[in-house]
Amino acid sequence: MAPKKKTKTRYVDVNVNKGNFVSKLIGGKKTHDFSDVKLLRNLLSNEKARILYALKSKNPKSIYALAKLLGRDFKSVRDDIKVLERFGFIEFHSEKTGKREALKPVLVISKLQVIINI
């Protein structure tokens, strides 16, 4: 019998009638003028999907290595990574090599379900 694989699922519930679900996830009061669907579309952009895929398949050792792998500049990758971390898709693990300490982004979910109530 094969061992069972642990699955961590993240649920995102979008209700166009209620609004403000994203501000509850990220904490604080809603200070921007985005609708939930627009912010969700930003969260699930092609670039962020590429980051998630690279984390799953290539397992880069740092944000810098991830940026080089994707062919993007460090600052934009770091900004995208911070959004993914805020929503609980990834975590940072500290790895020390010599005197330097690198933050390794690690994918912590294996499944994402989006439910849209209309």
MMTF fields as JSON, N, C-alpha, C and O atoms, coordinates in Angstrom:
{
  "mmtfVersion": "1.0.0",
  "mmtfProducer": "UNKNOWN",
  "numBonds": 471,
  "numAtoms": 472,
  "numGroups": 118,
  "numChains": 1,
  "numModels": 1,
  "chainsPerModel": [1],
  "groupsPerChain": [118],
  "chainIdList": ["A"],
  "bondAtomList": [4, 2, 8, 6, 12, 10, 16, 14, 20, 18, 24, 22, 28, 26, 32, 30, 36, 34, 40, 38, 44, 42, 48, 46, 52, 50, 56, 54, 60, 58, 64, 62, 68, 66, 72, 70, 76, 74, 80, 78, 84, 82, 88, 86, 92, 90, 96, 94, 100, 98, 104, 102, 108, 106, 112, 110, 116, 114, 120, 118, 124, 122, 128, 126, 132, 130, 136, 134, 140, 138, 144, 142, 148, 146, 152, 150, 156, 154, 160, 158, 164, 162, 168, 166, 172, 170, 176, 174, 180, 178, 184, 182, 188, 186, 192, 190, 196, 194, 200, 198, 204, 202, 208, 206, 212, 210, 216, 214, 220, 218, 224, 222, 228, 226, 232, 230, 236, 234, 240, 238, 244, 242, 248, 246, 252, 250, 256, 254, 260, 258, 264, 262, 268, 266, 272, 270, 276, 274, 280, 278, 284, 282, 288, 286, 292, 290, 296, 294, 300, 298, 304, 302, 308, 306, 312, 310, 316, 314, 320, 318, 324, 322, 328, 326, 332, 330, 336, 334, 340, 338, 344, 342, 348, 346, 352, 350, 356, 354, 360, 358, 364, 362, 368, 366, 372, 370, 376, 374, 380, 378, 384, 382, 388, 386, 392, 390, 396, 394, 400, 398, 404, 402, 408, 406, 412, 410, 416, 414, 420, 418, 424, 422, 428, 426, 432, 430, 436, 434, 440, 438, 444, 442, 448, 446, 452, 450, 456, 454, 460, 458, 464, 462, 468, 466],
  "bondOrderList": [1, 1, 1, 1, 1, 1, 1, 1, 1, 1, 1, 1, 1, 1, 1, 1, 1, 1, 1, 1, 1, 1, 1, 1, 1, 1, 1, 1, 1, 1, 1, 1, 1, 1, 1, 1, 1, 1, 1, 1, 1, 1, 1, 1, 1, 1, 1, 1, 1, 1, 1, 1, 1, 1, 1, 1, 1, 1, 1, 1, 1, 1, 1, 1, 1, 1, 1, 1, 1, 1, 1, 1, 1, 1, 1, 1, 1, 1, 1, 1, 1, 1, 1, 1, 1, 1, 1, 1, 1, 1, 1, 1, 1, 1, 1, 1, 1, 1, 1, 1, 1, 1, 1, 1, 1, 1, 1, 1, 1, 1, 1, 1, 1, 1, 1, 1, 1],
  "groupList": [{"groupName": "MET", "atomNameList": ["N", "CA", "C", "O"], "elementList": ["N", "C", "C", "O"], "formalChargeList": [0, 0, 0, 0], "bondAtomList": [1, 0, 2, 1, 3, 2], "bondOrderList": [1, 1, 2], "singleLetterCode": "M", "chemCompType": "L-PEPTIDE LINKING"}, {"groupName": "ALA", "atomNameList": ["N", "CA", "C", "O"], "elementList": ["N", "C", "C", "O"], "formalChargeList": [0, 0, 0, 0], "bondAtomList": [1, 0, 2, 1, 3, 2], "bondOrderList": [1, 1, 2], "singleLetterCode": "A", "chemCompType": "L-PEPTIDE LINKING"}, {"groupName": "PRO", "atomNameList": ["N", "CA", "C", "O"], "elementList": ["N", "C", "C", "O"], "formalChargeList": [0, 0, 0, 0], "bondAtomList": [1, 0, 2, 1, 3, 2], "bondOrderList": [1, 1, 2], "singleLetterCode": "P", "chemCompType": "L-PEPTIDE LINKING"}, {"groupName": "LYS", "atomNameList": ["N", "CA", "C", "O"], "elementList": ["N", "C", "C", "O"], "formalChargeList": [0, 0, 0, 0], "bondAtomList": [1, 0, 2, 1, 3, 2], "bondOrderList": [1, 1, 2], "singleLetterCode": "K", "chemCompType": "L-PEPTIDE LINKING"}, {"groupName": "THR", "atomNameList": ["N", "CA", "C", "O"], "elementList": ["N", "C", "C", "O"], "formalChargeList": [0, 0, 0, 0], "bondAtomList": [1, 0, 2, 1, 3, 2], "bondOrderList": [1, 1, 2], "singleLetterCode": "T", "chemCompType": "L-PEPTIDE LINKING"}, {"groupName": "ARG", "atomNameList": ["N", "CA", "C", "O"], "elementList": ["N", "C", "C", "O"], "formalChargeList": [0, 0, 0, 0], "bondAtomList": [1, 0, 2, 1, 3, 2], "bondOrderList": [1, 1, 2], "singleLetterCode": "R", "chemCompType": "L-PEPTIDE LINKING"}, {"groupName": "TYR", "atomNameList": ["N", "CA", "C", "O"], "elementList": ["N", "C", "C", "O"], "formalChargeList": [0, 0, 0, 0], "bondAtomList": [1, 0, 2, 1, 3, 2], "bondOrderList": [1, 1, 2], "singleLetterCode": "Y", "chemCompType": "L-PEPTIDE LINKING"}, {"groupName": "VAL", "atomNameList": ["N", "CA", "C", "O"], "elementList": ["N", "C", "C", "O"], "formalChargeList": [0, 0, 0, 0], "bondAtomList": [1, 0, 2, 1, 3, 2], "bondOrderList": [1, 1, 2], "singleLetterCode": "V", "chemCompType": "L-PEPTIDE LINKING"}, {"groupName": "ASP", "atomNameList": ["N", "CA", "C", "O"], "elementList": ["N", "C", "C", "O"], "formalChargeList": [0, 0, 0, 0], "bondAtomList": [1, 0, 2, 1, 3, 2], "bondOrderList": [1, 1, 2], "singleLetterCode": "D", "chemCompType": "L-PEPTIDE LINKING"}, {"groupName": "ASN", "atomNameList": ["N", "CA", "C", "O"], "elementList": ["N", "C", "C", "O"], "formalChargeList": [0, 0, 0, 0], "bondAtomList": [1, 0, 2, 1, 3, 2], "bondOrderList": [1, 1, 2], "singleLetterCode": "N", "chemCompType": "L-PEPTIDE LINKING"}, {"groupName": "GLY", "atomNameList": ["N", "CA", "C", "O"], "elementList": ["N", "C", "C", "O"], "formalChargeList": [0, 0, 0, 0], "bondAtomList": [1, 0, 2, 1, 3, 2], "bondOrderList": [1, 1, 2], "singleLetterCode": "G", "chemCompType": "PEPTIDE LINKING"}, {"groupName": "PHE", "atomNameList": ["N", "CA", "C", "O"], "elementList": ["N", "C", "C", "O"], "formalChargeList": [0, 0, 0, 0], "bondAtomList": [1, 0, 2, 1, 3, 2], "bondOrderList": [1, 1, 2], "singleLetterCode": "F", "chemCompType": "L-PEPTIDE LINKING"}, {"groupName": "SER", "atomNameList": ["N", "CA", "C", "O"], "elementList": ["N", "C", "C", "O"], "formalChargeList": [0, 0, 0, 0], "bondAtomList": [1, 0, 2, 1, 3, 2], "bondOrderList": [1, 1, 2], "singleLetterCode": "S", "chemCompType": "L-PEPTIDE LINKING"}, {"groupName": "LEU", "atomNameList": ["N", "CA", "C", "O"], "elementList": ["N", "C", "C", "O"], "formalChargeList": [0, 0, 0, 0], "bondAtomList": [1, 0, 2, 1, 3, 2], "bondOrderList": [1, 1, 2], "singleLetterCode": "L", "chemCompType": "L-PEPTIDE LINKING"}, {"groupName": "ILE", "atomNameList": ["N", "CA", "C", "O"], "elementList": ["N", "C", "C", "O"], "formalChargeList": [0, 0, 0, 0], "bondAtomList": [1, 0, 2, 1, 3, 2], "bondOrderList": [1, 1, 2], "singleLetterCode": "I", "chemCompType": "L-PEPTIDE LINKING"}, {"groupName": "HIS", "atomNameList": ["N", "CA", "C", "O"], "elementList": ["N", "C", "C", "O"], "formalChargeList": [0, 0, 0, 0], "bondAtomList": [1, 0, 2, 1, 3, 2], "bondOrderList": [1, 1, 2], "singleLetterCode": "H", "chemCompType": "L-PEPTIDE LINKING"}, {"groupName": "GLU", "atomNameList": ["N", "CA", "C", "O"], "elementList": ["N", "C", "C", "O"], "formalChargeList": [0, 0, 0, 0], "bondAtomList": [1, 0, 2, 1, 3, 2], "bondOrderList": [1, 1, 2], "singleLetterCode": "E", "chemCompType": "L-PEPTIDE LINKING"}, {"groupName": "GLN", "atomNameList": ["N", "CA", "C", "O"], "elementList": ["N", "C", "C", "O"], "formalChargeList": [0, 0, 0, 0], "bondAtomList": [1, 0, 2, 1, 3, 2], "bondOrderList": [1, 1, 2], "singleLetterCode": "Q", "chemCompType": "L-PEPTIDE LINKING"}],
  "groupTypeList": [0, 1, 2, 3, 3, 3, 4, 3, 4, 5, 6, 7, 8, 7, 9, 7, 9, 3, 10, 9, 11, 7, 12, 3, 13, 14, 10, 10, 3, 3, 4, 15, 8, 11, 12, 8, 7, 3, 13, 13, 5, 9, 13, 13, 12, 9, 16, 3, 1, 5, 14, 13, 6, 1, 13, 3, 12, 3, 9, 2, 3, 12, 14, 6, 1, 13, 1, 3, 13, 13, 10, 5, 8, 11, 3, 12, 7, 5, 8, 8, 14, 3, 7, 13, 16, 5, 11, 10, 11, 14, 16, 11, 15, 12, 16, 3, 4, 10, 3, 5, 16, 1, 13, 3, 2, 7, 13, 7, 14, 12, 3, 13, 17, 7, 14, 14, 9, 14],
  "groupIdList": [1, 2, 3, 4, 5, 6, 7, 8, 9, 10, 11, 12, 13, 14, 15, 16, 17, 18, 19, 20, 21, 22, 23, 24, 25, 26, 27, 28, 29, 30, 31, 32, 33, 34, 35, 36, 37, 38, 39, 40, 41, 42, 43, 44, 45, 46, 47, 48, 49, 50, 51, 52, 53, 54, 55, 56, 57, 58, 59, 60, 61, 62, 63, 64, 65, 66, 67, 68, 69, 70, 71, 72, 73, 74, 75, 76, 77, 78, 79, 80, 81, 82, 83, 84, 85, 86, 87, 88, 89, 90, 91, 92, 93, 94, 95, 96, 97, 98, 99, 100, 101, 102, 103, 104, 105, 106, 107, 108, 109, 110, 111, 112, 113, 114, 115, 116, 117, 118],
  "secStructList": [7, 7, 7, 7, 7, 7, 7, 7, 3, 3, 3, 3, 3, 3, 3, 6, 6, 6, 7, 7, 2, 2, 2, 2, 2, 2, 7, 1, 7, 7, 7, 1, 7, 7, 7, 2, 2, 2, 2, 2, 2, 2, 2, 6, 7, 2, 2, 2, 2, 2, 2, 2, 2, 2, 2, 2, 2, 6, 7, 7, 1, 1, 2, 2, 2, 2, 2, 2, 2, 2, 6, 7, 7, 2, 2, 2, 2, 2, 2, 2, 2, 2, 2, 2, 2, 2, 6, 6, 1, 3, 3, 3, 3, 3, 3, 3, 3, 6, 6, 3, 3, 3, 3, 3, 3, 3, 3, 7, 7, 1, 3, 3, 3, 3, 3, 3, 3, 7],
  "xCoordList": [0.837, 0.0, 0.887, 1.791, 0.639, 1.445, 1.102, -0.055, 2.101, 1.826, 0.984, 1.112, 0.131, -0.735, 0.064, 0.894, -0.191, 0.475, -0.341, -1.549, 0.318, -0.38, -0.708, 0.126, -1.915, -2.368, -2.813, -3.601, -2.303, -2.75, -3.524, -2.985, -4.786, -5.669, -5.957, -6.209, -5.921, -6.289, -7.599, -7.695, -8.61, -9.894, -10.026, -9.737, -10.455, -10.731, -12.195, -12.609, -12.967, -14.4, -14.692, -14.463, -15.191, -15.519, -17.032, -17.688, -17.577, -19.01, -19.18, -18.873, -19.664, -19.751, -20.752, -20.709, -21.648, -22.621, -22.057, -22.391, -21.206, -20.662, -19.49, -19.462, -18.531, -17.346, -16.424, -16.769, -15.276, -14.295, -13.675, -13.039, -13.821, -13.216, -11.696, -11.044, -11.128, -9.68, -9.102, -8.057, -9.757, -9.229, -9.242, -8.413, -10.167, -10.179, -9.011, -8.457, -8.632, -7.514, -6.185, -5.326, -6.011, -4.719, -4.659, -3.595, -5.769, -5.778, -5.954, -5.649, -6.439, -6.589, -7.857, -8.636, -8.049, -9.225, -8.974, -7.83, -10.026, -9.901, -9.682, -10.568, -8.503, -8.171, -8.017, -7.729, -8.203, -8.086, -9.45, -10.416, -9.511, -10.782, -10.861, -11.334, -10.411, -10.477, -11.69, -12.041, -12.324, -13.359, -12.661, -11.504, -13.344, -12.756, -12.291, -11.219, -13.079, -12.742, -11.488, -10.642, -11.366, -10.189, -8.936, -7.892, -9.022, -7.874, -7.527, -6.351, -8.531, -8.285, -7.593, -6.699, -7.999, -7.368, -5.898, -5.041, -5.608, -4.223, -3.433, -2.279, -4.053, -3.397, -3.068, -2.021, -3.933, -3.757, -3.266, -3.723, -2.344, -1.804, -0.883, -0.488, -0.554, 0.337, 1.711, 2.297, 2.229, 3.554, 3.563, 4.521, 2.515, 2.455, 2.269, 2.782, 1.54, 1.392, 2.74, 3.048, 3.544, 4.889, 5.761, 6.546, 5.614, 6.378, 5.99, 6.856, 4.683, 4.222, 4.719, 5.132, 4.675, 5.143, 6.649, 7.109, 7.414, 8.868, 9.209, 10.138, 8.464, 8.711, 8.43, 9.141, 7.39, 7.03, 8.013, 8.4, 8.413, 9.204, 10.712, 11.456, 11.184, 12.625, 13.246, 14.451, 12.437, 12.91, 14.122, 15.176, 13.994, 15.132, 15.549, 14.73, 16.819, 17.39, 17.147, 17.299, 16.767, 16.561, 15.651, 15.332, 15.246, 14.437, 15.271, 14.757, 16.547, 17.437, 17.535, 17.465, 17.695, 17.77, 16.454, 16.453, 15.345, 14.038, 13.916, 13.43, 14.356, 14.302, 15.153, 14.728, 16.355, 17.217, 16.57, 16.641, 15.949, 15.288, 14.146, 13.949, 13.396, 12.251, 12.633, 11.825, 13.861, 14.287, 13.626, 13.371, 13.35, 12.719, 13.623, 14.547, 13.357, 14.182, 13.78, 12.639, 14.741, 14.595, 13.436, 12.652, 13.319, 12.307, 10.886, 10.052, 10.601, 9.239, 8.931, 7.808, 9.917, 9.706, 9.482, 8.61, 10.27, 10.106, 8.721, 8.09, 8.241, 6.906, 5.822, 4.888, 5.951, 4.974, 5.023, 3.987, 6.229, 6.402, 5.746, 5.134, 5.866, 5.27, 3.745, 3.129, 3.128, 1.676, 1.294, 0.33, 2.048, 1.764, 1.95, 1.22, 2.924, 3.129, 1.966, 1.496, 1.508, 0.407, -0.853, -1.607, -1.087, -2.265, -2.034, -2.935, -0.841, -0.59, -0.228, -0.321, 0.183, 0.571, 2.002, 2.325, 2.861, 4.256, 4.708, 4.048, 5.84, 6.507, 7.989, 8.488, 8.673, 10.113, 10.819, 10.457, 11.824, 12.672, 14.071, 14.587, 14.669, 15.997, 17.045, 17.034, 17.955, 19.041, 20.358, 20.52, 21.285, 22.57, 23.617, 23.78, 24.327, 25.436, 26.65, 26.736, 27.578, 28.731, 28.285, 27.654, 28.617, 28.213, 26.907, 26.342, 26.432, 25.221, 23.991, 24.041, 22.894, 21.625, 20.663, 20.448, 20.09, 19.157, 17.769, 17.609, 16.772, 15.388, 14.929, 14.851, 14.632, 14.196, 12.672, 12.037, 12.065, 10.609, 10.197, 10.751, 9.216, 8.764, 7.251, 6.512, 6.805, 5.385, 4.763, 5.235, 3.704, 3.105, 1.713, 1.107, 1.205, -0.088, 0.111, 1.062, -0.771, -0.728, -2.024, -2.161, -2.972, -4.261, -4.889, -4.812, -5.509, -6.206, -7.6, -7.753, -8.595, -9.962, -10.545, -10.488, -11.111, -11.75, -13.252, -13.684, -14.027, -15.484, -16.047, -15.789, -16.807, -17.389, -18.904, -19.556, -19.455, -20.903, -21.455, -20.997, -22.421, -23.014, -24.423, -25.096],
  "yCoordList": [-1.173, 0.0, 1.243, 1.359, 2.161, 3.376, 4.356, 4.453, 5.08, 6.055, 7.21, 7.61, 7.732, 8.838, 10.129, 10.382, 10.937, 12.223, 13.285, 13.394, 14.07, 15.131, 16.254, 16.644, 16.765, 17.841, 19.001, 18.835, 20.176, 21.381, 22.199, 22.599, 22.439, 23.133, 24.529, 24.711, 25.502, 26.881, 27.18, 27.02, 27.614, 27.964, 29.481, 30.175, 29.98, 31.4, 31.519, 31.024, 32.17, 32.308, 33.742, 34.683, 33.904, 35.225, 35.334, 34.558, 36.287, 36.549, 37.987, 38.921, 38.162, 39.507, 40.374, 41.597, 39.779, 40.563, 41.075, 42.182, 40.282, 40.665, 41.634, 42.654, 41.334, 42.175, 42.053, 41.429, 42.641, 42.761, 41.453, 41.452, 40.341, 39.103, 39.196, 38.626, 39.909, 39.995, 40.785, 40.417, 41.856, 42.649, 41.852, 42.09, 40.912, 40.061, 39.083, 38.752, 38.617, 37.693, 38.382, 37.815, 39.607, 40.273, 41.137, 41.659, 41.301, 42.046, 43.535, 44.06, 44.189, 45.634, 46.041, 45.205, 47.353, 47.886, 47.98, 48.096, 47.929, 48.019, 49.484, 50.318, 49.789, 51.17, 51.369, 52.477, 50.317, 50.447, 50.293, 49.882, 50.631, 50.633, 49.472, 49.652, 48.298, 47.132, 46.29, 46.133, 45.752, 44.758, 43.436, 43.247, 42.538, 41.244, 40.481, 39.876, 40.502, 39.742, 40.32, 39.569, 41.627, 42.252, 41.917, 41.633, 41.947, 41.614, 40.128, 39.764, 39.282, 37.857, 37.613, 36.771, 38.338, 38.209, 38.614, 37.989, 39.655, 40.081, 39.015, 38.74, 38.423, 37.373, 36.166, 35.541, 35.841, 34.663, 35.05, 34.487, 36.0, 36.439, 35.372, 34.427, 35.541, 34.586, 34.544, 33.471, 35.707, 35.752, 35.037, 34.336, 35.21, 34.517, 33.013, 32.21, 32.636, 31.215, 30.618, 29.482, 31.378, 30.919, 30.736, 29.791, 31.652, 31.539, 30.267, 29.515, 30.025, 28.823, 27.548, 26.598, 27.539, 26.371, 26.169, 25.042, 27.269, 27.167, 26.688, 25.901, 27.157, 26.696, 25.207, 24.491, 24.753, 23.337, 22.448, 21.389, 22.868, 21.98, 22.174, 21.197, 23.402, 23.671, 23.819, 23.625, 24.163, 24.29, 25.209, 24.766, 26.501, 27.422, 27.669, 27.575, 27.985, 28.142, 29.525, 29.704, 30.515, 31.873, 32.635, 32.162, 33.822, 34.682, 35.104, 35.187, 35.37, 35.754, 34.638, 34.9, 33.401, 32.259, 32.086, 31.726, 32.341, 32.268, 33.331, 33.049, 34.551, 35.638, 35.3, 35.531, 34.752, 34.357, 33.248, 33.259, 32.305, 31.189, 31.673, 31.164, 32.668, 33.188, 34.249, 34.597, 34.765, 35.817, 37.157, 37.948, 37.412, 38.656, 39.37, 38.772, 40.662, 41.385, 41.022, 40.643, 41.146, 40.707, 41.408, 40.761, 42.722, 43.494, 43.041, 42.889, 42.825, 42.387, 40.992, 40.722, 40.101, 38.755, 38.82, 38.132, 39.648, 39.781, 40.33, 39.862, 41.32, 41.873, 40.812, 40.708, 40.03, 38.962, 37.895, 37.386, 37.562, 36.559, 37.02, 36.216, 38.304, 38.838, 38.705, 38.394, 38.936, 38.771, 37.311, 37.009, 36.412, 34.984, 34.527, 33.66, 35.111, 34.778, 35.293, 34.602, 36.495, 37.098, 36.249, 36.162, 35.624, 34.79, 33.348, 32.519, 33.035, 31.709, 30.652, 29.461, 31.054, 30.085, 29.611, 28.467, 30.473, 30.12, 30.567, 31.375, 30.029, 30.435, 30.613, 30.102, 31.338, 31.5, 30.664, 30.692, 29.926, 29.173, 29.77, 30.004, 30.011, 30.603, 29.515, 28.51, 29.72, 28.771, 29.527, 30.552, 29.019, 29.682, 28.968, 27.751, 29.74, 29.202, 30.073, 31.218, 29.518, 30.304, 31.374, 31.077, 32.628, 33.741, 34.376, 35.212, 33.989, 34.579, 33.76, 32.54, 34.48, 33.83, 34.15, 35.32, 33.138, 33.32, 32.885, 31.927, 33.603, 33.212, 32.362, 32.836, 31.118, 30.199, 30.188, 29.842, 30.565, 30.47, 29.016, 28.308, 28.583, 27.196, 27.178, 27.838, 26.436, 26.276, 25.426, 24.321, 25.931, 25.192, 24.663, 23.979, 24.967, 24.415, 23.49, 23.641, 22.567, 21.693, 21.784, 21.162, 22.566, 22.668, 24.015, 24.473, 24.648, 25.921, 25.789, 25.459, 26.047, 26.03, 27.416, 28.034, 27.912, 29.216, 28.981, 28.336, 29.508, 29.381, 30.776, 31.665, 30.977, 32.282, 32.167, 31.468, 32.865, 32.902, 34.138, 35.259, 33.91, 35.02, 35.282, 36.179],
  "zCoordList": [0.0, 0.0, 0.0, 0.828, -0.911, -1.034, 0.084, 0.49, 0.581, 1.644, 1.112, -0.045, 1.968, 1.569, 1.534, 2.407, 0.522, 0.378, 1.095, 0.884, 1.944, 2.65, 1.679, 0.861, 1.775, 0.912, 1.771, 2.702, 1.454, 2.133, 1.111, 0.079, 1.409, 0.486, 1.008, 2.199, 0.133, 0.467, -0.253, -1.469, 0.503, -0.066, -0.128, 0.847, -1.251, -1.414, -1.804, -2.852, -0.965, -1.192, -1.627, -0.867, -2.837, -3.356, -3.424, -4.119, -2.71, -2.764, -3.224, -2.484, -4.427, -4.991, -4.25, -4.376, -3.484, -2.728, -1.405, -0.981, -0.749, 0.553, 0.432, 1.12, -0.425, -0.565, 0.635, 1.638, 0.525, 1.598, 2.071, 3.125, 1.358, 1.852, 1.856, 2.73, 0.886, 0.782, 1.941, 2.477, 2.335, 3.445, 4.742, 5.619, 4.877, 6.066, 6.044, 7.092, 4.846, 4.739, 5.029, 5.705, 4.519, 4.671, 5.911, 6.245, 6.599, 7.858, 7.634, 6.564, 8.636, 8.555, 7.846, 7.386, 7.768, 7.103, 5.609, 5.167, 4.85, 3.404, 3.033, 3.223, 2.505, 2.171, 0.671, 0.218, -0.095, -1.544, -2.188, -1.546, -3.476, -4.18, -5.166, -6.288, -4.772, -5.654, -5.31, -4.14, -6.335, -6.063, -5.77, -6.148, -5.113, -4.765, -5.992, -5.975, -7.05, -8.244, -8.904, -9.389, -8.923, -9.517, -8.724, -9.311, -7.408, -6.572, -6.687, -6.673, -6.798, -6.992, -8.332, -8.423, -9.367, -10.682, -10.593, -11.218, -9.82, -9.621, -8.866, -9.194, -7.868, -7.098, -7.968, -7.792, -8.885, -9.734, -11.133, -12.128, -11.211, -12.493, -13.081, -12.399, -14.351, -15.022, -14.36, -14.215, -13.958, -13.334, -11.988, -11.661, -11.218, -9.924, -10.13, -9.351, -11.171, -11.497, -11.898, -11.538, -12.642, -13.012, -11.771, -11.687, -10.805, -9.558, -8.819, -8.372, -8.688, -7.982, -8.664, -7.999, -10.002, -10.746, -10.554, -10.373, -10.596, -10.418, -9.01, -8.831, -8.013, -6.645, -6.508, -5.803, -7.186, -7.096, -7.857, -7.364, -9.041, -9.888, -9.77, -9.855, -9.577, -9.589, -8.206, -8.05, -7.193, -5.812, -5.676, -5.22, -6.069, -5.978, -4.53, -3.616, -4.331, -2.991, -2.389, -1.181, -3.223, -2.717, -3.679, -4.77, -3.246, -4.117, -5.322, -6.438, -5.1, -6.194, -7.23, -8.431, -6.777, -7.694, -8.448, -9.625, -7.778, -8.426, -9.516, -10.611, -9.215, -10.197, -11.419, -12.551, -11.199, -12.316, -13.141, -14.37, -12.47, -13.135, -14.03, -15.134, -13.534, -14.276, -15.304, -16.166, -15.219, -16.14, -15.83, -16.737, -14.558, -14.121, -13.143, -12.592, -12.922, -11.97, -10.54, -10.274, -9.635, -8.251, -7.55, -6.854, -7.727, -7.004, -7.352, -6.459, -8.644, -8.998, -8.483, -8.057, -8.518, -7.99, -6.48, -5.95, -5.788, -4.337, -3.994, -3.047, -4.755, -4.514, -4.723, -3.927, -5.793, -6.055, -4.965, -4.536, -4.522, -3.469, -2.173, -1.471, -1.849, -0.619, -0.656, 0.364, -1.822, -1.958, -1.754, -1.051, -2.366, -2.216, -0.771, -0.289, -0.086, 1.327, 2.173, 3.077, 1.879, 2.65, 2.565, 3.533, 1.417, 1.246, 1.675, 1.552, 2.177, 2.719, 1.695, 1.989, 0.5, -0.519, -0.322, -0.643, 0.199, 0.404, 1.787, 2.44, 2.22, 3.454, 3.135, 2.132, 3.994, 3.847, 4.899, 6.075, 4.471, 5.377, 5.289, 4.196, 6.427, 6.477, 6.3, 7.01, 5.344, 5.119, 5.161, 4.497, 5.938, 6.091, 5.252, 5.344, 4.431, 3.649, 3.957, 3.514, 4.717, 5.147, 6.123, 7.137, 5.813, 6.667, 6.209, 6.915, 5.047, 4.491, 4.85, 5.006, 4.974, 5.26, 4.123, 3.804, 3.519, 2.411, 2.845, 3.6, 2.357, 2.597, 1.416, 0.283, 1.701, 0.647, 0.61, 1.606, -0.537, -0.647, -0.845, -1.686, -0.056, -0.105, -0.311, 0.419, -1.285, -1.557, -0.455, -0.189, 0.195, 1.303, 0.98, 1.804, -0.195, -0.579, -1.78, -2.548, -1.919, -3.081, -3.876, -4.929, -3.365, -4.024, -3.688, -2.548, -4.682, -4.487, -5.089, -6.265, -4.284, -4.778, -4.661, -3.598, -5.757, -5.77, -5.945, -6.9, -5.02, -5.07, -5.261, -4.45, -6.315, -6.584, -6.453, -7.228, -5.459, -5.262, -5.973, -5.753, -6.805, -7.56, -7.07, -7.578]
}
